[in-house]
Amino acid sequence: LAPANIHLLIERAIRSLRAANRAMPEISINYDPSLPDVYIDADGMVQVLINLLQNAIDALNGRLDGVIGISTRYVMSGALRDTDIDRRAIKLPVEIAISDNGAGVPDHIVDELFSPFVTTKRDGQGLGLAIVRKLVQQMNSRVLFERDHALGQTTFRLLLPVASGKANE
């Protein structure tokens, strides 16, 4: 784990996906330019981002009105608190939200979404989100899923610790 600029990692993941996908849906980006560096495994985070973004691309399935949203923000008062291995409190104030307006996750698999071998893809192996969860947990971070049925939007939120030791106390 080391300090990293999350925006550079997001851009790296997007470049990789553009190279791998012939057609890319519109990507709407809304970055908070004031974010501090996060304390993560940079290569692991790029893999997490690629997995989540590829799932969003797949969920849009070529829709002409398909849009992927990527936003970052600093969550002041609502920061998720958890504990690390030494049982110290860790604040996770940096949030990355990746959303899409695809069909969404079927209700019958929502509770098992991050379990291995759970998939809705005909040719999928069901390992992508299990790997995402494992990598994120190894970085003392969290991944959350939500579906807004009214808006027709699926969002995955990554909650990350800042690199400064002061913010993790």
C-alpha positions in Angstrom: 0.0 0.0 0.0 1.2 3.5 -0.9 -0.1 7.0 -1.5 -1.7 7.4 -5.0 -3.7 9.9 -6.9 -7.0 8.2 -7.6 -7.8 10.3 -10.6 -4.7 9.2 -12.4 -5.6 5.6 -11.7 -9.2 6.1 -13.0 -7.7 7.6 -16.2 -5.4 4.6 -16.5 -8.3 2.2 -16.2 -10.3 4.1 -18.8 -7.4 4.1 -21.3 -7.1 0.3 -20.8 -10.8 -0.2 -21.5 -10.8 2.0 -24.5 -8.0 -0.2 -25.9 -10.0 -3.4 -25.2 -13.5 -2.3 -26.3 -14.4 -1.4 -29.9 -17.4 0.7 -28.8 -17.4 2.6 -25.6 -20.5 4.3 -24.1 -20.4 7.9 -23.1 -18.5 8.4 -19.8 -19.5 11.3 -17.7 -16.8 12.3 -15.3 -17.2 14.5 -12.2 -13.9 14.7 -10.2 -13.4 16.5 -7.0 -10.0 18.2 -7.8 -9.2 18.8 -4.1 -9.0 15.1 -3.1 -6.0 14.1 -1.2 -4.0 11.0 -2.2 -5.4 7.7 -1.1 -3.5 4.9 0.6 -4.0 1.9 -1.6 -2.3 -0.7 -3.9 -2.3 1.3 -7.2 -2.2 -1.7 -9.5 -4.9 -3.5 -7.5 -7.1 -0.4 -7.7 -6.7 -0.2 -11.4 -7.9 -3.8 -11.6 -10.8 -3.0 -9.4 -11.7 0.0 -11.6 -11.4 -2.0 -14.8 -13.6 -4.7 -13.5 -16.3 -2.3 -12.3 -16.2 -0.2 -15.5 -16.2 -3.3 -17.7 -19.3 -4.5 -15.9 -21.0 -1.1 -16.5 -20.1 -1.4 -20.2 -21.5 -4.9 -20.3 -24.7 -3.8 -18.5 -25.3 -1.1 -21.1 -25.2 -3.8 -23.8 -24.8 -1.3 -26.6 -27.7 0.9 -25.6 -27.6 4.2 -27.6 -28.6 6.2 -24.5 -26.1 4.3 -22.2 -24.0 6.5 -19.9 -21.4 5.5 -17.4 -20.8 8.0 -14.6 -17.6 8.3 -12.6 -17.4 10.7 -9.7 -15.1 11.3 -6.8 -15.7 13.2 -3.6 -14.6 13.7 -0.1 -17.3 12.6 2.4 -16.8 14.8 5.4 -19.4 13.7 8.0 -20.6 10.6 6.5 -17.3 8.8 6.2 -17.6 5.1 6.8 -15.7 3.9 9.9 -14.3 0.5 10.2 -11.4 -1.2 11.9 -8.1 -2.5 10.5 -6.3 -5.7 11.6 -5.0 -3.9 14.8 -8.6 -2.9 15.6 -7.9 0.8 15.1 -10.6 3.0 13.7 -10.1 3.9 10.0 -11.9 6.7 8.2 -12.8 6.0 4.6 -13.6 9.5 3.4 -12.7 9.3 -0.3 -15.5 8.0 -2.4 -15.4 6.9 -6.1 -18.8 6.2 -7.5 -19.2 4.3 -10.8 -22.7 4.2 -12.1 -24.6 3.1 -15.2 -28.1 3.3 -16.6 -28.2 -0.4 -17.7 -30.7 -3.1 -16.8 -29.3 -3.5 -13.3 -28.7 -6.6 -11.2 -31.5 -9.0 -10.9 -33.1 -9.0 -7.4 -32.5 -12.7 -6.9 -28.7 -12.3 -6.9 -28.2 -9.0 -5.1 -27.4 -10.6 -1.7 -24.8 -12.8 -3.3 -23.4 -10.2 -5.8 -19.8 -10.3 -4.5 -19.7 -14.1 -4.1 -17.6 -16.2 -6.4 -19.4 -17.8 -9.4 -22.4 -15.5 -9.3 -23.0 -13.9 -12.7 -25.7 -12.8 -15.1 -23.4 -13.0 -18.1 -23.9 -15.9 -20.5 -20.1 -16.3 -20.9 -19.2 -15.0 -17.5 -17.3 -16.9 -14.8 -18.7 -14.8 -11.9 -15.3 -13.9 -10.5 -15.1 -10.2 -11.3 -17.0 -8.8 -8.3 -15.5 -11.4 -5.9 -12.0 -10.2 -7.0 -13.1 -6.6 -6.6 -14.3 -7.2 -3.0 -11.1 -9.1 -2.1 -8.8 -6.5 -3.5 -10.7 -3.6 -1.9 -10.7 -5.4 1.5 -6.9 -6.0 1.2 -6.6 -2.2 0.9 -8.6 -1.6 4.1 -11.3 -0.1 1.9 -14.9 -1.0 1.1 -17.1 -1.5 -1.9 -20.9 -0.9 -1.7 -23.6 -1.6 -4.3 -26.9 0.2 -4.7 -29.7 0.2 -7.3 -32.0 3.2 -7.7 -35.0 1.7 -9.4 -36.7 5.0 -9.9 -33.7 6.5 -11.7 -32.8 3.2 -13.4 -29.3 3.5 -12.1 -26.8 1.0 -10.7 -23.9 2.4 -8.6 -20.9 0.9 -7.0 -19.1 3.0 -4.4 -15.5 2.6 -3.4 -14.7 4.1 0.0 -11.0 4.6 0.5 -8.6 5.9 3.2 -6.5 9.0 2.6 -2.7 8.6 2.5 -2.1 11.1 5.4 -1.7 9.4 8.8 -3.7 12.2 10.4 -6.8 11.2 8.6 -6.6 7.6 9.6 -6.4 8.2 13.3 
